[in-house]
Amino acid sequence: MRTPSRRQLLASIGSTTAALSVAGCLDDTETPTGGSTTGSDSTTDTTTADPSTGTATETVDRGFRSWIPEPAALDSETATLYDADLAALWAHRDSLPRNAFENFAGTLATAEGPTLVGATRWEESVRLYGDQLLLVRTSLSESELAAALGPTRFSATGEYDGVTLYERSDATATTTEGGAGPGTADRRRETVAAVDGVLVRGFGPGGRDRVETVLDRRAGDGEGLIASSDTVPALYDRTSGSDMRVLDPPLASDAPPALREASRFLYAWELSPSETTFSVAAAYGDGVDRTAGELADAIASVTPDRYGGFEGTTEGEVTVTTGTVPTDSFDPFGGSTDSGSQPTAPQVSFDFEYDADAGTVTIAHAGGEAARADLLTVDVEGRPTPTQFTDEYDELTAGDGITVDVSGVEQGSVLHIVWTSPDGDAAQVIVEFGLP
């Protein structure tokens, strides 16, 4: 069994988002309006938790967060949820590493699409990664949001449940790097709804269906992700006041048992000018007995050295480990440090061979520099594949390759090869391949 790496935790976050970049310019001339700077929970949140059980005891009402559907409503089994208080991140931008706020914006506020609203108008966001769905609550009215969509290649294409839908398709590049696939233009398709001051953005060929599913949830149809069980509200309650959360991030196959055996868990960060509090909340099902100390040790083993001071507590079925990281080095999406002082991704080419009958993709090092296998992660839409380069190699050189099972993966999904820096400070997609 491979030894857990201190890069694992941040790499698992970075690998799901490293392909994203900030599109457009950030408006830095105003102060955000309407956003909370004390945590990402909506003011309409009425959830409390019973300290004896760690589970929610009241009806959940989390404003626009309640619009996020269960993954099953989007034909998915699982999904990673990013939840951010964008106004709080903006307020602390000068305490963060250089370019860190831009990295946050690219992941949490714009995703694959263009910047539609200036950063000073962002309040909160939730992003369901793997299902290409993003909701951003703003300080703008519906008419102001509609006006913002006009200059950005969006066209009104109809209504759904009384809400106008807008669509965009960039008719530029038609193929992905590495060969056949759905092409960049297809993946940049986007449907947007602007309702109650919230931008609902669905990406890719199924973007319209995703937006309509969110609008169904807004109308009260179906189950919401956060309120679908007592577990997620309890995890939220134990991390109240956080400025950013990541619910159910993907895990490496050799992650410590205290993480792998959790039925649900989330990472959370609460910023202050000098020090950021980092928490991991985990819920364990029946028959799983993990102590707070075991979770604290597990988190310490997979976080970079700049994270420290881990302590654990347990209330009912929810166990929380809390530590700290200097705010001036907090940038889980990487890329904020000077390139001259950090290792850079290897210059390497990969070939991809898709076998439709077998449902596999063979990935081979096709030339360039040698690459450490333990710094590379293969994922499909942010989810690490069962087969990784480390299963076969310590170092990749020309001709080395692996075959990855992609049977059952949705058409149009994108496979990434993500390089993570040795210290876990940065993650970068070095190549991607669109699955036919």
QUIVEN-V192741 format. One record per residue. PHI is phi in radians with two decimals (999 if undefined). PSI is psi in radians with two decimals (* if undefined). Layout:
PHI|PSI  PHI|PSI
This chain:
999|2.42  -1.23|2.53  -1.32|2.29  -0.98|2.44  -1.77|2.58  -1.20|-0.14  -1.49|-0.20  -1.01|-0.86  -1.12|-0.91  -1.25|-0.54  -1.15|-0.62  -1.16|-0.53  -1.40|-0.83  -1.13|-0.60  -1.18|-0.46  -1.41|-0.22  -2.27|-0.06  -1.16|-0.35  -1.35|-0.19  -1.57|2.55  -2.42|2.77  -1.24|2.21  -1.88|2.12  1.63|-3.03  -1.84|2.61  -1.67|2.35  -1.49|1.99  -2.03|0.51  -1.86|-0.08  -2.27|2.97  -1.68|2.35  -1.00|2.52  -2.03|2.45  1.47|-0.16  -1.60|2.64  -1.50|2.48  -1.95|0.30  -2.00|0.08  2.63|2.88  -1.59|0.05  -1.35|2.42  -1.17|2.69  -1.18|-0.23  -1.58|0.11  -1.24|2.06  -1.99|0.23  -1.29|2.38  -2.20|2.96  -2.24|2.51  -1.38|1.99  -1.10|-0.32  -1.40|-0.38  -2.08|-0.34  1.29|0.24  -1.99|2.80  -1.22|2.52  -2.06|-0.06  -2.30|2.91  -1.13|2.39  -1.47|2.30  -2.44|1.72  -2.00|0.66  1.00|-2.34  -1.17|-0.29  -1.10|-0.49  -1.22|-0.21  -1.35|-0.30  -1.21|2.10  -1.39|2.87  -1.07|2.60  -0.96|-0.59  -1.05|-0.54  -1.21|-0.31  -1.86|0.30  1.07|0.66  -2.16|2.69  -1.51|-0.72  -2.47|2.86  -2.77|2.68  -1.74|2.23  -1.83|2.17  -1.77|2.31  -2.36|2.09  -2.40|2.47  -1.58|1.64  -1.14|-0.60  -1.12|-0.65  -1.20|-0.72  -1.08|-0.70  -1.08|-0.77  -1.08|-0.51  -1.76|0.21  -1.04|-0.59  -1.30|-0.29  -1.56|-0.26  -1.46|2.88  -1.07|2.82  -0.99|2.31  1.25|0.03  -1.11|-0.73  -1.10|-0.66  -1.08|-0.65  -1.15|-0.73  -1.04|-0.79  -1.06|-0.75  -1.10|-0.54  -1.55|-0.77  -1.78|-0.25  -2.20|-0.37  -2.18|-0.54  0.92|-2.35  -1.31|-0.19  -1.75|-3.14  -1.31|2.83  -1.31|2.05  -1.66|-0.50  -2.34|2.43  -1.06|2.64  -1.02|-0.51  -1.25|-0.20  -1.75|-0.08  -1.33|2.48  -2.06|-1.09  -2.49|2.83  -2.58|2.66  -2.31|2.38  -2.28|2.20  -1.71|1.69  -1.40|2.52  1.67|-0.40  -2.00|0.16  0.87|0.93  -2.34|2.30  -2.42|2.31  -2.11|2.24  -2.17|2.07  -1.51|2.29  -2.12|3.06  -1.66|0.20  -1.72|2.71  -1.38|2.96  -1.08|-0.68  -1.17|-0.66  -1.18|-0.66  -1.17|-0.71  -1.05|-0.70  -1.14|-0.61  -1.19|-0.45  -1.35|-0.39  -1.02|-0.87  -1.39|0.06  -1.99|0.59  1.21|0.40  -1.74|2.53  -2.27|2.42  -1.19|2.26  -2.13|0.15  2.43|-2.97  -2.23|2.73  -2.44|2.11  0.93|0.68  1.42|0.06  -1.92|2.27  -1.23|2.36  -1.87|2.44  -2.09|2.55  -2.29|2.64  -2.41|2.48  -2.55|2.04  -1.46|1.92  -1.52|0.94  -1.86|-2.69  -0.43|2.42  -1.96|-0.08  -2.32|2.69  -1.58|2.77  -1.08|2.33  1.84|-0.07  2.18|-2.60  -1.11|2.68  2.86|-3.05  -1.27|-0.30  1.52|2.67  -1.11|-0.75  -1.06|-0.71  -1.11|-0.75  -1.29|-0.36  -1.52|-0.02  -0.98|2.50  -2.62|2.44  -2.05|2.39  -2.28|2.42  -2.11|2.47  -2.06|1.93  -2.58|2.36  0.96|0.59  1.34|0.15  -1.96|2.33  -1.57|2.11  -1.85|2.00  -2.10|2.16  -2.04|2.27  -1.89|2.69  1.48|-3.13  -1.01|-0.54  -1.65|0.29  -1.06|-0.71  -1.13|-0.75  -1.05|-0.68  -1.14|-0.76  -1.12|-0.74  -1.12|-0.62  -1.13|-0.68  -1.11|-0.75  -1.14|-0.58  -1.08|-0.77  -1.11|-0.71  -1.01|-0.61  -1.43|-0.04  1.73|0.11  -1.54|2.46  1.32|-3.07  -1.77|2.50  -1.61|2.62  -1.07|-0.83  -1.27|-0.64  -1.68|0.13  -1.28|-0.27  -2.67|3.01  -1.28|-0.38  -1.15|-0.91  -1.11|-0.79  -1.01|-0.62  -1.15|-0.69  -1.12|-0.73  -1.09|-0.76  -1.07|-0.70  -1.27|-0.19  -2.12|0.54  -1.06|2.54  1.56|-0.05  -1.26|2.59  -1.64|-0.33  -2.64|2.40  -2.28|2.64  -2.26|1.96  -1.67|2.27  0.97|0.92  -1.16|2.70  -1.17|2.63  -2.11|2.53  -1.20|2.68  -1.10|-0.41  -1.84|0.42  -1.11|2.66  -1.00|2.55  -0.96|-0.59  -1.10|-0.37  -1.63|-0.82  -1.08|-0.55  -1.51|-0.05  -1.27|2.41  -1.30|-0.63  -2.59|2.56  -2.73|2.83  -2.53|2.72  -1.79|2.55  -2.54|2.54  -2.29|2.37  -2.13|2.06  -1.54|2.58  -2.44|2.95  -0.98|-0.65  -1.91|-0.52  -2.44|2.39  -1.91|2.30  -1.53|2.22  -1.96|2.26  -2.24|2.56  -2.17|2.08  -1.92|2.25  -2.27|2.44  -1.98|2.31  -1.96|2.43  -1.40|-3.10  -1.05|2.41  1.52|-0.06  -1.92|2.13  -2.15|1.69  -2.08|2.24  -1.42|2.85  -1.05|-0.63  -1.16|-0.65  -1.15|-0.72  -1.15|-0.72  -1.07|-0.75  -1.13|-0.69  -1.11|-0.78  -1.15|-0.71  -1.06|-0.54  -1.36|-0.30  -2.08|0.18  -1.90|2.62  -1.03|2.79  -1.08|-0.39  -1.24|-0.29  -1.48|2.44  -2.88|-3.09  1.20|0.60  -1.28|2.32  -2.40|2.58  -2.13|2.61  -2.43|2.71  -2.28|2.29  -2.27|1.96  1.09|-2.23  -1.64|0.04  -1.87|2.19  -1.96|2.35  -2.19|2.32  -1.98|2.30  -2.18|2.36  -2.48|-2.93  -2.40|2.77  -2.53|2.41  -1.00|2.31  -1.07|-0.56  -1.30|0.02  -2.20|0.30  -1.60|1.84  -2.74|1.35  -1.14|-0.26  -1.70|0.08  1.24|3.03  1.46|0.17  -1.67|-0.17  -1.63|2.83  -1.12|2.29  -1.09|-0.49  -1.24|-0.33  -1.79|0.01  -2.19|2.60  -1.04|2.62  -2.00|2.78  -1.11|2.54  -1.16|2.58  -1.51|1.76  -2.54|2.57  -1.91|2.56  -2.22|2.50  -1.80|2.54  -2.17|2.31  -2.20|1.97  -1.64|2.24  -1.96|1.79  -1.14|-0.66  -1.15|-0.73  -1.49|-0.32  1.20|0.74  -2.34|2.80  -2.22|2.21  -1.68|2.19  -1.98|2.18  -2.28|2.42  -1.15|2.06  -1.85|0.03  2.52|2.83  1.83|-2.74  -1.28|2.72  -1.18|2.66  -2.37|2.35  -1.16|2.20  -1.14|-0.60  -1.29|-0.13  -1.70|-0.02  -1.96|2.37  -2.21|2.28  -1.70|2.22  -2.41|2.79  -2.08|1.97  0.91|0.74  1.54|-0.14  -1.75|2.04  -0.99|2.42  -1.38|2.70  -1.03|-0.59  -1.73|2.26  -2.23|2.84  -1.04|-0.56  -1.17|-0.27  -1.18|-0.41  -2.10|-0.46  -2.39|2.70  -1.63|-0.63  -2.45|2.41  -1.70|2.34  -2.30|3.05  -0.90|2.29  1.70|-0.36  -1.26|2.50  -2.87|2.93  -2.38|2.80  -1.97|2.22  -1.95|2.32  -1.37|2.10  -2.13|0.32  -1.10|2.39  1.50|-0.12  -1.32|2.42  -1.09|2.42  -1.00|2.38  1.60|-0.09  -1.17|2.75  -2.05|2.26  -1.63|2.31  -2.04|2.62  -1.93|2.03  -1.89|2.23  -1.71|2.30  -2.00|2.35  -1.10|2.70  -0.98|-0.55  -1.63|0.05  1.36|0.15  -1.33|-0.37  -2.57|2.61  -2.32|2.42  -2.49|2.27  -1.31|2.16  -1.74|-0.29  -2.87|2.65  -2.40|2.74  -2.45|2.17  -1.47|2.23  -1.43|2.24  -1.09|*
